[in-house]
């Protein structure tokens, strides 16, 4: 865990979901190939040809942007795939139930956090997949809001889903902490707008959040 910044008063937490609330890399790493296969089918290319084109665009972007990577949503958008279509593919292809299961320690962690903070999820995944993921992990009841790519129609990094969530929670963004596994996707932009930022490097970091947040939050 890396705690980059915490506001003086914290009333809300916005979690990323994939590789933040679970650690199953097999599931996460199945997503890219599934989407690449579907894009190859759409473009009439072999999977190898499609992967080569995607890699070329990604490498060019990284070279021009200090090593930052495009999200899958933004990468596919450059190949003419709308965010709406991207979401439809995800909802059809991804199967969190096949890889994930109830996490009792995560449930207990969020049960503690919910007593002190409003909790929400913001993801570049489809909202249906986000909700199914939270359900299979056993933590869906703790989330007051879930916003996926089909609702925001903009792939992180962008403030749009964070601002939408802040409005739903009826909180200023400056009283919210963004919690995720990628600095450039989940944390950099929110922190520029006054939000807190915590980098999650393993699921055990999430389990430690009550200790970290309740120790520092004046509103707790």
ROLO-490509 format. One record per residue: residue in one letter; x negated, y, z of N, C-alpha, C, O, CB in turn. Coordinates in steps of 0.1 Angstrom, whole numbers. Glycine has a CB too. Example, Ala and Ser with C-alpha at 12.3 -4.5 7.8 and 13.67 -1.06 7.14 Angstrom:
 type   npx   npy   npz  capx  capy  capz   cpx   cpy   cpz   opx   opy   opz  cbpx  cbpy  cbpz
    a  -132   -57    78  -123   -45    78  -132   -33    78  -142   -33    85  -113   -45    90
    s  -128   -22    71  -137   -11    71  -129     0    79  -134    11    80  -141    -6    57
This chain:
 type   npx   npy   npz  capx  capy  capz   cpx   cpy   cpz   opx   opy   opz  cbpx  cbpy  cbpz
    x    -8   -12     0     0     0     0    -9    12     0   -19    13     7    10     0    12
    x    -4    22    -8   -11    35    -7     0    46    -5     9    47   -14   -19    38   -20
    x    -1    53     5     8    64     8     2    77     3    -7    82     9    12    65    23
    x     7    82    -8     2    94   -14     7   107    -8    -1   116    -5     5    94   -29
    x    20   107    -5    26   119     1    39   116     7    47   108     1    27   130   -10
    x    42   121    19    55   120    25    60   134    29    53   141    35    54   110    37
    x    73   137    25    79   150    30    80   150    45    80   140    52    92   152    23
    x    81   162    50    83   164    65    96   157    69    96   150    80    84   179    68
    x   107   159    61   119   152    64   123   143    53   123   146    41   131   163    66
    x   126   130    57   129   120    47   143   115    50   146   110    61   119   108    47
    x   152   116    40   166   111    42   170   100    32   180    94    33   176   122    41
    x   161    99    22   164    89    11   152    82     6   141    87     6   171    96     0
    x   154    70     1   143    61    -5   148    57   -18   159    51   -19   139    49     4
    x   140    59   -29   143    53   -42   133    43   -45   121    46   -47   144    65   -53
    x   137    30   -47   129    19   -50   129    16   -65   139    16   -71   133     7   -42
    x   117    14   -71   116     6   -83   120    -8   -79   120   -11   -67   102     8   -90
    x   122   -16   -89   126   -30   -86   116   -40   -90   111   -48   -81   140   -33   -92
    x   113   -41  -103   104   -52  -108    90   -50  -102    84   -39  -104   104   -52  -123
    x    84   -60   -96    71   -61   -90    70   -51   -78    59   -48   -73    61   -58  -100
    x    81   -45   -74    82   -37   -61    89   -45   -51    84   -47   -39    88   -24   -64
    x   101   -50   -54   109   -57   -44   108   -72   -45   114   -80   -38   124   -54   -46
    x   100   -77   -55    96   -91   -56    82   -92   -61    77   -82   -67   106   -99   -64
    x    76  -104   -60    62  -105   -64    60  -116   -75    49  -121   -78    53  -109   -52
    x    71  -121   -81    71  -132   -90    66  -127  -104    74  -122  -112    85  -139   -91
    x    53  -129  -106    47  -125  -119    52  -133  -131    52  -128  -142    32  -125  -118
    x    55  -145  -128    60  -154  -139    72  -148  -146    74  -147  -158    62  -168  -135
    x    81  -144  -137    94  -137  -142    90  -124  -149    95  -122  -160   104  -135  -131
    x    83  -116  -143    80  -103  -148    72  -104  -162    75   -97  -171    71   -94  -139
    x    63  -113  -162    55  -115  -175    63  -122  -186    58  -123  -197    42  -122  -171
    x    75  -127  -182    83  -133  -193    90  -123  -201    95  -125  -212    93  -143  -187
    x    92  -111  -195   100  -100  -201    94   -95  -214   101   -94  -224   101   -89  -191
    x    81   -92  -214    75   -86  -226    76   -95  -238    80   -91  -249    61   -83  -223
    x    72  -108  -237    73  -117  -248    87  -119  -253    89  -120  -265    67  -131  -244
    x    97  -120  -244   111  -121  -248   115  -109  -257   122  -111  -267   120  -123  -236
    x   111   -97  -252   115   -85  -260   107   -84  -273   113   -80  -283   112   -73  -251
    x    95   -88  -273    87   -88  -285    93   -98  -296    93   -95  -307    72   -92  -282
    x    97  -110  -291   103  -119  -300   116  -113  -306   118  -115  -318   106  -132  -293
    x   124  -107  -298   136  -101  -304   133   -89  -313   140   -88  -324   145   -96  -292
    x   123   -81  -310   119   -70  -319   114   -76  -332   117   -70  -343   109   -61  -313
    x   106   -86  -332   101   -93  -344   112   -98  -353   112   -96  -365    91  -104  -340
    x   122  -104  -346   134  -108  -354   141   -97  -361   145   -98  -372   143  -116  -344
    x   142   -86  -353   149   -74  -358   142   -68  -370   148   -63  -380   150   -63  -347
    x   128   -68  -369   120   -62  -380   116   -71  -391   110   -67  -401   108   -56  -374
    x   119   -84  -390   116   -94  -400   101   -97  -400    96  -100  -411   120   -89  -413
    x    95   -97  -389    80  -100  -388    78  -112  -379    87  -116  -372    73   -88  -382
    x    66  -118  -381    63  -129  -371    60  -123  -358    57  -111  -357    51  -137  -377
    x    60  -131  -347    58  -126  -334    43  -120  -333    41  -110  -327    60  -137  -323
    x    34  -127  -340    20  -123  -340    19  -109  -346    11  -100  -341    11  -133  -347
    x    25  -107  -358    25   -94  -365    31   -83  -356    26   -72  -355    32   -95  -378
    x    42   -86  -350    49   -76  -342    40   -73  -330    39   -61  -326    63   -82  -337
    x    34   -83  -323    26   -80  -312    14   -71  -316    10   -62  -308    21   -93  -306
    x     8   -74  -327    -3   -66  -332     1   -51  -334    -7   -42  -331    -9   -72  -345
    x    13   -49  -340    18   -35  -342    20   -28  -328    17   -17  -327    30   -35  -350
    x    26   -35  -319    29   -30  -306    16   -26  -299    15   -16  -293    37   -40  -297
    x     6   -36  -299    -6   -33  -293   -14   -21  -299   -20   -13  -291   -15   -46  -294
    x   -13   -19  -312   -19    -8  -318   -14     5  -314   -21    15  -311   -18    -9  -334
    x     0     6  -313     6    18  -308     3    21  -293     0    32  -289    22    17  -310
    x     3    10  -285     0    12  -271   -14    16  -269   -17    25  -261     2    -2  -264
    x   -24    11  -276   -38    14  -275   -40    29  -279   -48    36  -273   -47     5  -283
    x   -34    33  -290   -35    47  -295   -30    56  -284   -36    67  -281   -27    49  -308
    x   -18    53  -278   -12    62  -268   -22    62  -256   -24    73  -250     2    57  -264
    x   -27    51  -252   -36    51  -240   -49    59  -243   -53    67  -234   -40    36  -237
    x   -54    58  -255   -66    66  -258   -63    81  -258   -72    89  -255   -71    62  -272
    x   -51    85  -261   -48    99  -262   -42   104  -248   -39   116  -247   -38   102  -273
    x   -40    95  -239   -33    99  -226   -40    94  -214   -33    89  -204   -18    95  -226
    x   -53    94  -214   -61    91  -202   -58    77  -197   -58    74  -185   -59   101  -191
    x   -55    67  -206   -53    54  -202   -39    50  -197   -36    38  -194   -62    50  -191
    x   -30    60  -197   -16    57  -193   -10    48  -204   -13    49  -216    -8    70  -191
    x     0    40  -199     6    31  -209    21    35  -210    27    40  -201     6    16  -204
    x    26    32  -222    40    34  -225    48    23  -218    44    12  -219    43    35  -240
    x    60    27  -213    69    16  -208    74     9  -220    73    13  -231    80    22  -199
    x    80    -3  -218    85   -11  -229    96    -3  -236    97    -3  -248    91   -24  -224
    x   104     4  -228   115    12  -234   110    23  -243   115    24  -254   124    18  -223
    x   100    30  -239    94    41  -247    86    35  -259    86    41  -269    85    50  -238
    x    79    24  -256    72    17  -267    81    13  -278    79    15  -290    64     5  -262
    x    92     6  -275   102     1  -284   109    12  -291   113    11  -303   112    -9  -278
    x   111    23  -284   118    35  -290   110    40  -302   115    45  -312   119    46  -280
    x    97    39  -301    88    43  -313    89    34  -325    85    37  -336    74    43  -308
    x    96    22  -323    99    13  -334   113    14  -338   119     5  -345    95    -1  -330
    x   120    25  -334   134    27  -338   145    20  -330   156    19  -334   135    23  -352
    x   141    14  -318   150     7  -310   156    17  -299   148    21  -291   144    -5  -303
    x   169    20  -300   175    29  -291   174    23  -277   173    11  -275   189    33  -295
    x   175    32  -267   176    27  -253   188    19  -251   188     9  -243   175    39  -243
    x   199    22  -257   211    14  -256   209     0  -261   213   -10  -255   223    21  -264
    x   203    -1  -273   200   -15  -278   190   -22  -269   191   -34  -267   195   -13  -293
    x   180   -15  -265   170   -21  -256   176   -27  -244   173   -38  -240   160   -10  -251
    x   186   -20  -238   193   -25  -226   201   -37  -230   202   -47  -222   202   -14  -221
    x   208   -37  -241   216   -49  -245   207   -61  -246   211   -72  -241   223   -47  -259
    x   195   -60  -252   186   -71  -253   182   -76  -239   182   -88  -237   173   -67  -261
    x   178   -67  -230   174   -71  -217   185   -79  -209   183   -89  -203   170   -58  -209
    x   197   -73  -210   208   -79  -203   211   -94  -208   215  -102  -201   221   -71  -204
    x   208   -96  -221   210  -109  -227   199  -118  -224   201  -130  -222   212  -107  -242
    x   187  -113  -224   175  -122  -224   169  -125  -210   165  -136  -208   164  -115  -232
    x   170  -116  -201   164  -117  -188   172  -126  -178   185  -124  -178   161  -104  -182
    x   166  -134  -171   173  -143  -162   167  -143  -148   159  -152  -144   173  -158  -167
    x   169  -133  -140   163  -132  -126   167  -144  -118   159  -148  -109   167  -120  -119
    x   179  -150  -120   183  -161  -111   175  -173  -113   174  -182  -104   198  -164  -114
    x   168  -174  -125   160  -186  -127   146  -185  -120   139  -195  -119   158  -188  -142
    x   142  -173  -116   129  -172  -110   129  -167   -96   120  -170   -88   122  -162  -118
    x   139  -160   -91   139  -153   -78   149  -160   -69   157  -168   -73   143  -139   -80
    x   147  -158   -56   156  -163   -46   157  -153   -34   150  -143   -33   151  -177   -41
    x   166  -156   -25   168  -148   -14   156  -146    -6   148  -156    -3   180  -153    -5
    x   153  -133    -2   141  -130     6   145  -125    20   149  -113    21   132  -119    -1
    x   145  -134    30   150  -130    43   142  -119    49   148  -110    56   150  -142    52
    x   129  -118    47   121  -108    53   124   -94    46   125   -84    53   106  -111    51
    x   127   -94    33   131   -82    26   145   -78    32   147   -66    33   132   -84    11
    x   154   -87    34   167   -84    39   166   -77    53   172   -66    55   176   -96    41
    x   157   -82    62   155   -77    75   149   -63    74   152   -54    82   147   -86    84
    x   140   -61    65   133   -48    63   143   -37    58   143   -26    64   122   -49    52
    x   151   -41    49   161   -31    44   172   -28    54   178   -17    54   167   -35    31
    x   175   -38    62   185   -36    72   180   -25    82   188   -17    87   187   -50    80
    x   167   -26    85   162   -15    94   161    -2    87   165     8    93   147   -19    99
    x   157    -1    75   156    11    67   169    18    65   170    30    65   149     9    54
    x   180    10    63   193    15    60   199    23    72   207    31    70   202     4    57
    x   194    20    84   199    27    96   194    41    96   199    50   103   194    20   109
    x   183    44    88   177    57    89   177    65    76   176    77    75   163    56    94
    x   179    58    65   177    64    51   188    59    42   193    48    43   164    61    45
    x   192    67    32   200    63    21   191    56    11   180    61     9   208    75    14
    x   195    45     6   186    36    -2   192    35   -16   204    33   -18   184    22     4
    x   184    36   -27   188    35   -40   177    28   -49   166    27   -44   191    49   -46
    x   181    24   -61   171    18   -70   171    26   -83   182    29   -88   174     3   -72
    x   160    28   -89   158    34  -102   149    25  -110   138    22  -106   153    49  -101
    x   153    20  -122   145    11  -129   146    14  -144   156    20  -149   150    -4  -126
    x   136    10  -151   136    10  -166   143    -2  -172   144    -4  -184   122    11  -172
    x   147   -11  -163   155   -23  -167   170   -20  -169   174    -9  -165   153   -35  -157
    x   177   -29  -175   192   -27  -176   198   -27  -162   194   -35  -153   198   -38  -185
    x   208   -18  -160   214   -18  -147   220   -31  -143   219   -35  -131   226    -7  -147
    x   226   -39  -152   231   -52  -149   220   -61  -144   222   -69  -135   237   -58  -162
    x   208   -60  -150   197   -69  -145   192   -64  -131   189   -72  -123   185   -68  -155
    x   192   -51  -129   188   -46  -116   198   -51  -106   194   -56   -95   188   -30  -116
    x   211   -50  -108   221   -55   -99   220   -70   -96   222   -74   -85   235   -51  -103
    x   217   -77  -107   216   -92  -105   204   -95   -97   203  -105   -89   216   -99  -119
    x   193   -88   -99   180   -90   -92   183   -87   -77   179   -95   -69   169   -81   -97
    x   189   -76   -74   192   -72   -60   201   -83   -54   199   -86   -42   198   -58   -59
    x   210   -88   -61   219   -98   -56   212  -111   -53   214  -117   -42   230  -101   -67
    x   204  -116   -62   197  -128   -59   187  -127   -48   184  -137   -41   190  -133   -72
    x   181  -115   -46   172  -113   -35   179  -112   -22   173  -113   -11   164  -100   -37
    x   192  -109   -22   201  -108   -10   202   -94    -5   206   -93     7   195  -117     0
    x   198   -84   -12   197   -71    -7   206   -61   -14   206   -49   -11   183   -65    -8
    x   215   -65   -23   224   -56   -30   232   -47   -21   234   -35   -24   233   -64   -39
    x   237   -52    -9   246   -44    -1   239   -31     5   246   -22    10   251   -52    11
    x   226   -31     5   218   -20    11   217    -8     2   213     2     6   205   -25    16
    x   220   -10   -11   217     0   -21   230     8   -24   240     2   -29   212    -6   -34
    x   229    21   -22   241    30   -24   242    33   -39   253    37   -44   240    43   -16
    x   231    32   -46   231    36   -60   220    28   -68   210    25   -63   228    51   -62
    x   224    23   -80   214    17   -89   215    23  -102   226    24  -108   217     1   -90
    x   204    28  -108   204    35  -121   194    28  -129   182    28  -126   201    50  -119
    x   199    22  -140   190    16  -150   189    24  -163   195    35  -163   194     1  -153
    x   182    18  -172   180    26  -185   193    29  -192   193    39  -199   171    17  -194
    x   203    21  -191   216    23  -198   223    35  -192   232    40  -199   224    11  -198
    x   220    39  -180   227    50  -174   219    63  -176   224    73  -180   228    48  -159
    x   206    62  -174   197    74  -176   194    77  -190   193    89  -194   184    73  -168
    x   194    67  -199   190    68  -213   177    74  -215   174    79  -226   201    76  -220
    x   168    74  -205   155    79  -206   146    70  -197   149    67  -186   153    94  -201
    x   135    65  -203   127    56  -196   116    63  -188   110    72  -192   120    46  -206
    x   115    59  -175   104    65  -167    91    63  -174    88    53  -180   104    58  -153
    x    82    74  -173    83    85  -164    91    97  -169    89   103  -179    69    91  -161
    x   102   100  -162   111   111  -164   118   114  -151   120   104  -143   121   108  -176
    x   122   126  -148   129   129  -136   144   127  -137   151   127  -127   127   144  -132
    x   149   124  -149   163   122  -151   170   112  -142   179   116  -135   166   118  -166
    x   165   100  -141   171    90  -131   170    94  -117   178    91  -108   166    76  -134
    x   159   101  -114   157   105  -100   166   116   -96   172   116   -85   142   110   -98
    x   168   126  -105   177   136  -103   192   131  -102   200   136   -94   176   147  -114
    x   195   122  -111   208   116  -110   211   109   -97   222   110   -91   210   106  -122
    x   201   102   -92   202    95   -79   203   104   -68   211   102   -59   190    85   -77
    x   195   115   -68   195   125   -57   209   131   -56   215   133   -45   185   136   -60
    x   216   133   -68   229   139   -68   239   128   -62   248   132   -55   233   142   -83
    x   237   116   -66   246   105   -60   245   104   -45   254   102   -38   243    92   -67
    x   232   106   -40   230   104   -26   233   117   -19   233   118    -6   215   100   -24
    x   236   128   -26   238   141   -20   226   146   -12   228   151    -1   251   141   -12
    x   215   144   -18   202   148   -11   193   156   -21   194   154   -33   194   136    -6
    x   186   166   -16   176   172   -25   164   162   -27   161   154   -19   170   185   -18
    x   158   163   -39   147   154   -42   136   155   -32   128   146   -30   142   156   -56
    x   134   167   -26   123   169   -16   125   162    -3   117   162     6   122   184   -14
    x   137   155    -1   139   147    11   139   132     7   144   124    15   152   151    18
    x   134   129    -5   134   115    -9   120   110   -12   112   118   -17   143   114   -22
    x   117    97   -10   105    91   -13   107    81   -24   116    73   -24    99    84     0
    x    98    82   -34    98    72   -45    88    61   -42    77    64   -38    95    79   -59
    x    93    49   -43    85    37   -39    84    28   -51    94    23   -56    91    30   -26
    x    72    25   -56    71    17   -68    57    11   -69    48    14   -62    75    24   -80
    x    55     3   -80    42    -4   -82    33     2   -92    22    -3   -94    45   -19   -85
    x    38    13   -99    30    19  -109    29    35  -107    40    41  -106    36    16  -123
    x    17    40  -105    16    54  -101    21    62  -113    29    72  -110     1    57   -99
    x    17    60  -125    20    69  -136    35    68  -140    40    77  -146    12    66  -148
    x    42    57  -137    56    55  -140    65    59  -129    75    65  -132    58    40  -144
    x    62    55  -117    71    56  -106    68    68   -96    77    73   -90    71    44   -98
    x    56    73   -96    52    82   -86    47    96   -90    51   106   -84    41    76   -78
    x    39    97  -101    33   109  -104    43   121  -106    42   131  -100    25   107  -117
    x    53   119  -115    62   129  -118    71   133  -106    73   144  -103    71   125  -130
    x    77   123   -99    84   126   -87    76   134   -77    82   144   -71    89   114   -80
    x    64   131   -75    56   139   -65    53   153   -70    53   162   -62    42   132   -63
    x    52   155   -83    51   169   -88    63   177   -85    63   189   -85    48   168  -103
    x    75   170   -83    87   177   -80    90   177   -65   102   180   -61    99   171   -88
    x    81   174   -57    82   175   -42    87   162   -35    89   162   -23    92   185   -40
    x    89   151   -43    92   139   -37    80   132   -30    69   135   -34    99   129   -47
    x    83   123   -21    72   115   -15    69   104   -25    76   101   -35    76   109    -2
    x    57    98   -23    53    87   -32    45    76   -24    35    79   -18    44    93   -43
    x    50    64   -26    43    52   -19    41    42   -30    50    37   -37    51    47    -7
    x    28    38   -32    25    27   -41    26    14   -34    19    11   -24    11    29   -47
    x    33     4   -40    34    -9   -35    25   -18   -43    26   -19   -55    49   -14   -36
    x    16   -25   -36     6   -34   -43     9   -49   -41     5   -57   -49    -8   -31   -38
    x    18   -52   -31    22   -65   -29    35   -65   -20    37   -54   -14    11   -74   -22
    x    43   -75   -20    56   -75   -13    54   -72     2    63   -67     8    63   -88   -16
    x    43   -77     7    40   -74    21    40   -60    25    43   -56    36    27   -81    26
    x    36   -51    15    37   -37    17    51   -32    20    53   -23    28    31   -29     5
    x    61   -38    13    75   -34    15    79   -37    29    86   -30    36    84   -41     5
    x    75   -49    34    78   -53    47    73   -43    58    78   -43    69    73   -67    50
    x    62   -36    55    56   -27    64    62   -13    64    58    -4    72    41   -26    62
    x    71   -10    55    77     3    53    84     9    65    82    21    68    86     3    41
    x    91     1    73    97     7    85    87    13    94    89    24    99   106    -3    92
    x    76     6    96    66    11   105    60    24   100    58    34   107    55     1   107
    x    57    24    87    51    36    80    61    48    80    57    59    84    47    33    66
    x    73    46    76    82    57    75    88    62    88    90    74    89    94    52    66
    x    91    53    97    97    57   110    87    64   119    90    72   127   103    45   117
    x    74    61   117    64    67   124    61    82   120    58    90   128    51    59   123
    x    64    85   107    60    98   102    72   107   100    71   119    99    53    96    89
    x    84   101    99    96   109    96   102   116   108   106   110   118   107   100    89
    x   103   129   107   108   137   118   123   136   119   129   139   130   105   152   117
    x   130   131   109   144   130   109   149   116   113   161   113   115   150   133    95
    x   139   107   116   143    93   119   149    92   133   152    81   138   131    84   118
